[in-house]
């Protein structure tokens, strides 16, 4: 019986994450939510996946693999199919993409790796994306790349490099909302580290140089440190924390591990029920055989 339920108590990679790593992952997932169209439905996203799957059937159009990976990722950033499609793309189609789209592919691949705690590989993928965006990329893409580099440097404990990437990202802001987004990412990456004060100093300098961003920041934060902390918690929390109906066996296992006691009780009840059912069946079978012998 103990071996039967041992899988329930095994820690997954997510369970091993520190609170800081979980926040960094939540930030990247939040980026995905922000990039999704506001009024798009799940059915529409699933239709996009079907269309993209048809386009790459038989690898007749290998460059469409990136469209497929993006379709998987926008619906669910942790979808295993997104990672596998990215890996296939790297092997057969990367060279046929423009430099900017190559950067997009590396960036998406990096996110898949980061969410699986493969931080060294994430860094290499982001650096390749950085090279692509230097040749052919917008300020927005370079800024997002630097924000994500800061996250992976923080996950690797390289806080000085993380701080440097945030400083560069601040120079690439085009709108007041961009500055707030960089601030939130930097706050998550560098809070409670030896570079937190330097980050705050860099942010204050950015505000002095950008009065509109400063006014927006003060309005957004309400001028209260308590409000900042509250907003940070709201920013870090995602819909992923909500209890949703599992769609796959893997999702059921994940939910069971999240609610181990309840899952253990249900599993124990099912096992006991099956044992009782087998005993009843054997009892009735023996009784029927005995009656037949009595009659004969």
Secondary structure, DSSP 8 states (H G I E B T S, - for coil): -TTTTHHHHS--HHHH--HHHHHHHHHHHHHHHHHS-TT--HHHHHHHHHHHHHHTGGGTTGGGHHHHHHHHHHH-TT-HHHHHHHHHHHHHTGGGS-HHHHHHHHHHHHHHHHTTT-HHHHHHHHHHHHHHHHHS--HHHHHHHHHHHHHHHHHTT-HHHHHHHHHHHHHT--SHHHHHHHHHHHHHHHTTSTTHHHHHHHHHHHHHH-HHHHHHHHHHHTT-HHHHHHHHHHHH--GGGS-----SHHHHHHHHHHTHHHHHHHHHHHHHHHHHHHHHHHHHHHHHHHHHHHH-
